[in-house]
Amino acid sequence: MRTLIVIPAYNEESSILSTVRCVLDHNERTGASYDVLVINDGSTDGTEDILRENGIPHVRLIENLGIGGAVQTGFKYAVTHGYDIAVQFDGDGQHDVEYVKDIVGEIEAGRCNMAIGSRFVKKEKKGFKSSAARRMGIKIISAFIRLLTRKRICDPTSGFRACDRELTALFAENYPTEYPEPVSEVTVLKRKYRISEVPVEMHERKGGRSSIRAWKNVYYMVNVLIAMLVESLKRY
């Protein structure tokens, strides 16, 4: 299946080149054929210069749309160019390309429509799992998704995931701009699509800053729960 790795990037000049090279090196080493598309989400640092100087396929957004808008742009590209699977992959070095085959494999095997790379689905997996406060927040979001959909997602905020052709087309038309990972999971489950979680290891980000700062955590938690509730009440 033709697979596109969509890499949203906002001010990732310190890590975007190494992130893309990791994917290309993986292709060369393993014989994989993942295509790469970086979505430069209105970066104000040197991200655009790095992408141009190194001939990296990318789309430049003239203003910052946020993670939801950037990923949706990648999905639109995937639909237009006939890809079977679109993989969301962070530009900050947190995700490990070695696990892409496992995530994509769930879809290729017909077990799901969306596959999520999860830090928590298997306890023995090592690697970076974020702060204790964030892990608690993730547990709350997970519990709320289960309350709304009766399905358990262990790592609902993971940005390492893949969608099949049908979901890619759906999200190319309508994708949440705020809190896109957990809200889109509610969308998927309410529409009776299937989600699988695949155990992965993640790393600490190599550069840049997270879009969710500590002082925003309470605000984030309240609003993401409201957004998921609103999504769950929609009629499909």
N, C-alpha and C positions, 0 to 999 in steps of 0.2 A: 504493500500500500504506500502511496506517495505521502510523505510526512513533511510538514513544515514546522520548524521550531520558531515560534514567535517570541522575540525578546524585547519586552518593553523597557525603555531606558530613559531615566530622567537624571541628568547630571551624574553620569556614571563614567566620567573620563578616566578614573583610576582603575576601572575593572572591565570595561566593555570589550576591549581588545582581547584580553586574556580569556574572557568568557567565550567569545566567538571562536578563538583559536582552539579552545578545548573541544568544541563541537567538531571543527574541521579536522583536528588531529584524530579525534575518535573515529570519524568517517574513514580516514586514511588507514588507521591501524586495524579497524575491524571490518572494513568493507561495507559499513552502513552508508546510506545515501540520504541523510537528513539534509534538507534545505534549510537555510537560515534567513530570517528577516528581522532586522532590528527596527523597532518603532521608536524613533527619537522624539520623545514626548515634550517638545518645547524646551529642551535643555538650554541652560544659559552658560554652561562651562564649555570645555573643549570637546564634548562628545561628538558633535557634528563633524569637526575637523578630523578626528580620528577615524570616523566611519568613511569619510570621503578619501582621505589619504591612503587608506588600506583597501579601498574598493569593496567595502562590505555592503551587501544589499540592504537597503534601509528605506524607510519612509520618514520624511521629516514633517512633523506637525508644527505649524507656525506658532501655536500656543500650547500650554500645558493643559491636557484634557484629564489627567489623572489616569490611574491604572486601568479603570474600566474602559475609558475612551481609547487608550492605547491598544489594549488587547482586542477590542472590537475592530479597530482598524486592521489588525493582523488577521482576524477572522474574515473580514471582507476580502482581503487579499487572497486568503486561502480558498474562499469560495470562487472568486473570479478566475483563479488559476487552476482550479480543478483538483485540489488536494483532498485526500481521503481522511487525513488526520491532522489536526492542529494541536501543537504542544505549546503550552505557556511555560516560559523558562526565564527566570529572573536574570537581569544583567549585572547583578552585584556579586556574583561568584558563590552564592549560597547553594545553588543546585548542582548536582553531580550528573554529568551527561551519561555516565555509565548506567544509570537507572532508567534512562529514556526507553530502552528496549523492553524493560519490564512493564512500564506504564503503557506503552504502545501495544505491547503483546496482549494485554487484557482486552483491548478493543479488537485487535486482529483475530483473537480467539472467539469473539462474539459474546463475551461474558458481560459487557457493559457498553454504555454509550459515552460515559465519562469515567476516566481513571485518574485518581488523585494519588500523588506521591505523599505518603503519610509518615510522619516522624513517630507516631504513637500507636499505630495499629499492631506493632509487635514490640513489646517492652525491651527485648534484648538488643534491638538496634541501637547503635551508638551514634555519635555525631552531635552536632549542635542542636539543642532543643529550645532555645530562647530562655528568657528569665522566668522565675517562679511566678511572678505576677501575670505575665502573658500566658503561661501555661494554665493558670487558673481561669483567665479570660476565655481561653480556647475551650476549656471544659464547660464553661457556662454556655457558650455559643453552641457547642455540641449537644448539650442537654436540651437547649431550646429547639434546635432543629429536630431532635427526636420527638419532642412534644408536638411540634407542628406537623411532622410527616410520618412519624412512627418508624423512622429509619435512623440508624446511628452512623454518624460521620465522626471519626476520631480526630481528624486534623482538618477542620472546616476552613481554616484561614490559609491553608497551603496554597501557594501560587505555582506549584509544580504539578501540572495536570494536563490531560489530553482529552480532546473531544472528537467524536466521530464526525462523519460528513454531515449527518442530519442535525446534530447539535451545533456544529460550526455554522451551518446555514441559519439556524434559529438565532444564535447569538450575534451573527453578522447584522441581523435586522434589529435586534433589541437586546441590549446587554446593560446590566445595572452599572451606573456611573459611580455610585457610592457603595462601598463595602461589597465589591463584585463577587468575591469568592463565596462567602456564606449565602448571600442572597441568590446567586445563580444556582447554588445547590438546592435551595428550596424550590426554585423554578423547575429544575430537572426532576426532582422527586415528585412534585405536585403534578407534573405532566406524565408521570408514570414511566419515565426513562430510568435506566439502571446506572448506578454508581458503584464502582469498585475502588477499594483503597489498596495501594501497593506499598509495602514497607520500603523506605528509603532512608539514607543518611544525608544530612545537610551540614553545611559549613557556616561559620560566621561570615558575614558579609565582608568583602575585601576592601570596600570603600564606600563613599557616599553616606547618606543618612536614611534611616527608615522613615517612611511617610507617617508613621504613627509614633509620636513622641510620648514620653512618660506622662507629661501633664495633660495629655489628651485622652488617657486611657478610659476614665470614667465616662467622658463625653462619647467616646467611640463605642463603648459597650452599650450604653443606653440607646444610641441611635442605630446601631447594627441590629439590636433586638427588635426595635420598632420597624426597621426596614424589612426584616424577615417576616414579621407578623403581617405587614401590609401585603407583601408578596404572596403569602400563604392564603390570603383572603380573596385573591383574584380568581375569577372564573375562567377556566380553560376549556 
